[in-house]
Amino acid sequence: MFDLEDGLRIPIVGAPMAGGPSTPELVAAVSSAGGLGFLAAGYKTVDAVRREVDAVRALTSAPFGLNIFVPGRPLADRAAVEAYRARLQPLAEHWQVSLPEVVDFDDDAFDAKVDLAVELAVPVVSFTFGLPPRAVVDRVHDAGSAVVATVSDIGEALSAARVGVDAICLQGVDAGGHRATLDPDAEPDPRSTRELVEAARSAIDLPIIAAGGIATAADVAATLAAGATAVQIGTALLDADEAGTKPAHRAALHNARFTDTVVTRAFSGRPARGLVNDFITDFDAHAVAAYPQVHLLTSGLRAAAGAAGDPHGLALWAGIGYRSARSAPAREIVRDLWGETR
């Protein structure tokens, strides 16, 4: 079984970024550099995930990971989501997109993706948006894979330890993209990544992958010194050569007109940090805590904006260190972040 503490030449993990950025090429490049690349199974069919796992293995013999979304509760407030859908309708007409009907529940093929991870014996399997049942953890272990739980506070980390995971990915408020709160209705812990790591070290005896705000070599060094076993980078890889990030998203990372990030539920119904754009300005105050319902409502709108190259209709996920993102091979980015600390 892969050992996070002893199995990495470089203690840097490439974040699983659903929605396109985490391509097999990016994952393989991070792993080949000595870190641990992660595929994102979220929002993909099981067959697509299988093809991506096969593609990574064709590109590298190094260990890598697969991230799976844990399904949440059925929809509790349909009226609120229907009201949000109605508010989105004028934008849908602008983009000539048909908004889908509101669904009560969507499990993102959780069971089938777990089956696939077990079948393919992916070296590391991580779970986000919830904790896997103990029986799932045991199945993944029986396949020879390590299990990581992504959490956003110390209480969640302790809960993850009780289901038998091998490591914790602990996300601070600095992180870009979705915050991994176990309760989708809860407001995330406001502490920084480093503060959470310091608190976790005395509370939990598991390896910790620190995620959020890791933008420079100095950030890597300081976070490891705070007690992290490894650091996870996502925003730092968005403009990497191998990333599948949309061109408008890449450009926005360096565009002086985009000056701030904010945590919003406007795109998905879950709290997530991104660059402030017109969509957030127009819809953030009206967004509802309903995932994946809101995500499914806005997915066609985001796709249309991406095809048109319009950054104001995209979810421009980014952490607070987004200005440090650079265009370069992922291997170079990883090695520079590590090498400059030595």
C-alpha positions as CSV (number, residue, x, y, z in Angstrom):
1,M,0.0,0.0,0.0
2,F,1.3,3.5,-0.9
3,D,2.7,5.3,2.1
4,L,2.3,9.0,2.0
5,E,5.1,9.7,4.4
6,D,7.7,7.5,2.8
7,G,6.4,7.1,-0.8
8,L,7.0,10.6,-2.1
9,R,10.3,12.0,-3.3
10,I,8.8,15.4,-3.2
11,P,6.0,16.1,-0.6
12,I,3.8,17.9,-3.1
13,V,0.4,16.6,-4.2
14,G,-1.4,17.9,-7.4
15,A,-5.0,18.7,-6.4
16,P,-7.8,16.8,-8.2
17,M,-9.5,19.6,-10.1
18,A,-12.8,18.5,-11.5
19,G,-14.2,20.2,-14.5
20,G,-11.2,19.8,-16.8
21,P,-7.9,21.1,-15.4
22,S,-6.7,17.7,-14.0
23,T,-5.9,15.9,-17.3
24,P,-4.0,12.6,-17.3
25,E,-1.0,14.5,-18.7
26,L,-1.0,16.8,-15.7
27,V,-1.4,14.0,-13.2
28,A,1.4,12.0,-14.8
29,A,3.7,15.0,-14.9
30,V,3.2,15.7,-11.2
31,S,3.8,12.1,-10.3
32,S,6.8,11.7,-12.6
33,A,8.4,14.8,-11.0
34,G,8.3,13.0,-7.6
35,G,5.0,14.3,-6.2
36,L,1.6,12.7,-6.3
37,G,-0.8,13.6,-9.1
38,F,-4.5,13.2,-8.7
39,L,-7.3,12.5,-11.2
40,A,-10.7,14.0,-10.6
41,A,-13.6,11.5,-11.0
42,G,-16.2,14.1,-10.3
43,Y,-18.6,15.0,-13.1
44,K,-17.3,12.2,-15.3
45,T,-18.8,8.9,-16.5
46,V,-17.3,5.7,-15.2
47,D,-16.0,4.9,-18.6
48,A,-14.3,8.3,-18.9
49,V,-12.6,7.7,-15.5
50,R,-11.4,4.3,-16.7
51,R,-9.9,5.8,-19.8
52,E,-8.1,8.5,-17.8
53,V,-6.7,6.0,-15.3
54,D,-5.4,3.9,-18.3
55,A,-4.0,7.1,-19.8
56,V,-2.1,8.0,-16.7
57,R,-0.6,4.5,-16.5
58,A,0.5,4.7,-20.1
59,L,2.4,7.9,-19.3
60,T,4.0,7.0,-16.0
61,S,4.8,4.1,-13.7
62,A,4.8,6.5,-10.7
63,P,2.0,6.3,-8.1
64,F,-1.0,8.6,-8.5
65,G,-4.4,9.1,-7.0
66,L,-8.1,9.2,-7.9
67,N,-10.6,11.5,-6.2
68,I,-14.3,10.5,-5.8
69,F,-17.2,12.7,-4.7
70,V,-19.3,11.3,-1.8
71,P,-23.0,11.9,-2.4
72,G,-24.9,14.1,0.0
73,R,-28.5,14.2,1.2
74,P,-31.5,14.5,-1.1
75,L,-32.8,18.0,-1.9
76,A,-34.5,19.6,1.1
77,D,-35.8,22.9,-0.3
78,R,-37.0,22.5,-3.9
79,A,-38.8,25.9,-3.9
80,A,-35.5,27.7,-3.2
81,V,-33.7,25.9,-6.0
82,E,-36.7,26.5,-8.4
83,A,-36.5,30.2,-7.5
84,Y,-32.8,30.3,-8.3
85,R,-33.5,28.5,-11.6
86,A,-36.0,31.2,-12.5
87,R,-33.4,33.9,-11.7
88,L,-31.0,32.2,-14.1
89,Q,-33.5,32.0,-16.9
90,P,-32.6,35.3,-18.6
91,L,-29.0,34.3,-18.7
92,A,-29.9,31.0,-20.2
93,E,-31.8,32.8,-22.9
94,H,-28.8,35.0,-23.6
95,W,-26.6,31.9,-24.1
96,Q,-29.4,30.0,-25.8
97,V,-29.1,27.2,-23.2
98,S,-32.0,25.1,-21.8
99,L,-31.8,24.9,-18.1
100,P,-32.3,21.3,-16.8
101,E,-35.1,20.4,-14.4
102,V,-34.2,20.4,-10.8
103,V,-33.3,16.9,-9.5
104,D,-33.9,15.6,-6.0
105,F,-30.7,13.6,-5.8
106,D,-27.6,12.7,-7.9
107,D,-24.9,10.4,-6.5
108,D,-22.3,11.0,-9.3
109,A,-22.2,7.2,-9.8
110,F,-20.4,6.9,-6.5
111,D,-20.7,3.1,-6.1
112,A,-19.6,2.4,-9.7
113,K,-16.6,4.7,-9.3
114,V,-15.6,3.0,-6.0
115,D,-15.9,-0.4,-7.9
116,L,-13.7,1.0,-10.6
117,A,-11.0,2.2,-8.2
118,V,-11.0,-1.2,-6.5
119,E,-10.9,-3.1,-9.8
120,L,-8.0,-0.9,-11.1
121,A,-6.2,-0.8,-7.7
122,V,-5.5,2.9,-8.0
123,P,-2.6,3.5,-5.6
124,V,-4.4,6.3,-3.7
125,V,-8.1,7.0,-3.5
126,S,-9.4,10.2,-1.9
127,F,-12.9,11.2,-1.1
128,T,-14.4,14.7,-1.0
129,F,-17.8,16.3,0.1
130,G,-18.3,13.5,2.6
131,L,-16.8,10.6,4.4
132,P,-16.9,7.1,2.8
133,P,-18.6,4.4,4.8
134,R,-16.2,2.2,6.7
135,A,-17.1,-0.7,4.4
136,V,-15.9,1.3,1.4
137,V,-12.6,2.2,3.2
138,D,-12.1,-1.5,3.9
139,R,-12.8,-2.5,0.3
140,V,-10.3,0.1,-1.0
141,H,-7.7,-1.1,1.5
142,D,-8.3,-4.7,0.4
143,A,-7.4,-3.7,-3.2
144,G,-4.1,-2.4,-1.9
145,S,-4.9,1.3,-2.1
146,A,-4.4,4.0,0.5
147,V,-7.4,6.1,1.4
148,V,-7.4,9.9,2.0
149,A,-10.3,12.0,3.3
150,T,-10.6,15.6,2.3
151,V,-11.9,17.8,5.2
152,S,-12.1,21.4,6.2
153,D,-11.8,21.5,10.0
154,I,-10.5,19.5,13.0
155,G,-13.8,17.9,13.9
156,E,-14.2,16.6,10.4
157,A,-10.6,15.3,10.5
158,L,-11.4,13.3,13.7
159,S,-14.5,11.9,12.1
160,A,-12.4,10.8,9.1
161,A,-9.9,9.1,11.4
162,R,-12.7,7.0,12.9
163,V,-13.6,5.5,9.6
164,G,-10.1,4.2,9.1
165,V,-8.5,6.5,6.4
166,D,-4.8,6.6,6.0
167,A,-4.3,10.3,5.7
168,I,-6.2,13.6,5.9
169,C,-6.3,16.3,3.2
170,L,-7.0,19.4,5.3
171,Q,-8.2,22.5,3.4
172,G,-7.9,26.0,4.8
173,V,-9.9,29.1,3.9
174,D,-7.1,30.1,1.4
175,A,-8.0,27.2,-0.9
176,G,-9.3,27.8,-4.4
177,G,-12.3,25.8,-5.7
178,H,-14.7,23.9,-3.6
179,R,-14.1,23.7,0.1
180,A,-14.6,20.1,1.3
181,T,-17.1,20.7,4.1
182,L,-18.8,17.5,5.1
183,D,-22.1,19.4,5.8
184,P,-23.0,21.3,2.6
185,D,-25.1,23.7,4.6
186,A,-22.3,24.6,7.0
187,E,-20.1,27.7,6.7
188,P,-16.5,26.5,6.5
189,D,-13.9,27.0,9.2
190,P,-12.4,30.5,8.7
191,R,-8.8,29.5,9.7
192,S,-5.9,29.5,7.3
193,T,-4.4,26.3,6.1
194,R,-1.3,26.8,8.3
195,E,-3.5,27.5,11.4
196,L,-5.5,24.3,10.8
197,V,-2.4,22.2,10.3
198,E,-1.0,23.5,13.6
199,A,-4.2,22.6,15.4
200,A,-4.5,19.2,13.7
201,R,-1.0,18.1,14.7
202,S,-1.9,17.9,18.3
203,A,-5.4,16.4,17.7
204,I,-4.8,13.7,15.2
205,D,-2.1,11.1,14.5
206,L,-2.4,10.7,10.8
207,P,-0.4,12.2,7.9
208,I,-1.7,15.6,6.8
209,I,-1.8,16.9,3.3
210,A,-2.2,20.7,3.7
211,A,-4.3,22.3,1.0
212,G,-4.9,26.0,0.3
213,G,-2.7,29.0,-0.3
214,I,0.3,27.1,-1.3
215,A,1.6,29.4,-4.1
216,T,5.4,29.8,-3.5
217,A,8.4,27.8,-2.3
218,A,8.2,29.8,0.9
219,D,4.6,28.7,1.4
220,V,5.7,25.0,1.0
221,A,8.5,25.4,3.5
222,A,6.3,27.2,6.1
223,T,3.4,24.7,5.8
224,L,5.7,21.7,6.2
225,A,7.4,23.4,9.1
226,A,3.9,23.8,10.7
227,G,3.5,20.1,10.7
228,A,2.1,19.0,7.3
229,T,3.4,15.8,5.8
230,A,2.8,17.1,2.3
231,V,1.2,20.1,0.6
232,Q,-1.4,20.1,-2.1
233,I,-1.3,22.6,-5.0
234,G,-4.1,23.3,-7.3
235,T,-4.1,27.0,-8.4
236,A,-0.4,26.8,-8.9
237,L,-1.1,24.2,-11.7
238,L,-4.0,25.9,-13.4
239,D,-1.7,27.5,-16.0
240,A,0.6,24.5,-16.4
241,D,1.2,23.3,-19.9
242,E,-0.5,20.0,-19.3
243,A,-3.6,21.4,-17.5
244,G,-7.0,21.3,-19.2
245,T,-7.9,24.8,-17.9
246,K,-10.1,26.8,-20.2
247,P,-8.2,29.6,-22.1
248,A,-10.4,32.3,-20.6
249,H,-9.7,30.9,-17.1
250,R,-6.0,30.9,-17.7
251,A,-6.1,34.5,-19.0
252,A,-8.1,35.7,-16.0
253,L,-5.4,34.5,-13.6
254,H,-3.1,37.2,-15.1
255,N,-5.7,39.8,-16.0
256,A,-5.4,43.0,-14.0
257,R,-9.2,43.4,-14.1
258,F,-9.7,40.4,-11.8
259,T,-8.4,41.7,-8.5
260,D,-10.1,39.6,-5.8
261,T,-11.3,36.1,-4.9
262,V,-14.4,35.3,-2.9
263,V,-16.1,32.3,-1.5
264,T,-19.5,31.8,-3.2
265,R,-22.2,29.2,-3.7
266,A,-23.4,30.9,-6.9
267,F,-22.1,28.3,-9.3
268,S,-22.6,25.0,-7.4
269,G,-24.5,25.5,-4.2
270,R,-21.4,24.6,-2.2
271,P,-18.9,27.1,-0.9
272,A,-16.0,27.6,-3.4
273,R,-13.4,30.3,-3.9
274,G,-13.0,31.9,-7.3
275,L,-12.1,35.2,-9.0
276,V,-14.9,37.7,-8.7
277,N,-16.7,38.1,-12.0
278,D,-20.1,39.3,-13.3
279,F,-21.8,35.9,-12.6
280,I,-20.8,36.1,-8.9
281,T,-21.7,39.8,-8.7
282,D,-25.1,39.1,-10.1
283,F,-26.0,35.8,-8.4
284,D,-24.0,35.3,-5.2
285,A,-26.6,37.1,-3.0
286,H,-29.4,34.8,-4.3
287,A,-27.5,31.5,-4.4
288,V,-28.8,28.6,-2.3
289,A,-27.1,25.8,-0.4
290,A,-28.1,23.0,-2.7
291,Y,-25.4,20.8,-4.2
292,P,-25.3,19.2,-6.8
293,Q,-28.6,20.8,-7.9
294,V,-27.2,24.3,-8.4
295,H,-24.1,22.8,-10.1
296,L,-26.3,21.0,-12.6
297,L,-28.4,24.1,-13.2
298,T,-25.3,26.2,-14.1
299,S,-23.2,23.7,-15.9
300,G,-24.7,24.5,-19.4
301,L,-24.3,28.2,-18.8
302,R,-20.6,27.8,-17.8
303,A,-20.0,25.6,-20.8
304,A,-21.5,28.2,-23.1
305,A,-19.4,30.9,-21.6
306,G,-16.3,28.8,-21.9
307,A,-16.9,28.1,-25.5
308,A,-17.4,31.8,-26.1
309,G,-14.2,32.7,-24.2
310,D,-16.2,34.8,-21.7
311,P,-14.6,34.7,-18.3
312,H,-17.6,36.5,-16.7
313,G,-19.7,33.4,-17.1
314,L,-17.1,30.9,-15.9
315,A,-16.4,29.6,-12.5
316,L,-12.9,31.0,-12.3
317,W,-11.8,28.8,-9.3
318,A,-8.6,30.2,-7.7
319,G,-7.0,30.4,-4.3
320,I,-5.6,33.5,-2.8
321,G,-2.2,33.0,-4.4
322,Y,-3.5,33.0,-7.9
323,R,-1.1,35.7,-9.2
324,S,1.7,33.2,-8.6
325,A,0.3,30.8,-11.2
326,R,2.6,30.5,-14.2
327,S,2.7,29.0,-17.6
328,A,5.3,26.2,-17.5
329,P,5.6,22.4,-17.6
330,A,4.1,20.9,-14.4
331,R,7.3,19.1,-13.7
332,E,9.1,22.4,-13.6
333,I,6.5,24.0,-11.4
334,V,6.6,21.2,-8.8
335,R,10.4,20.9,-8.7
336,D,10.8,24.7,-8.4
337,L,8.3,24.8,-5.5
338,W,10.3,22.1,-3.8
339,G,13.8,22.8,-5.0
340,E,13.8,26.4,-3.9
341,T,13.1,25.4,-0.3
342,R,16.2,23.1,-0.2
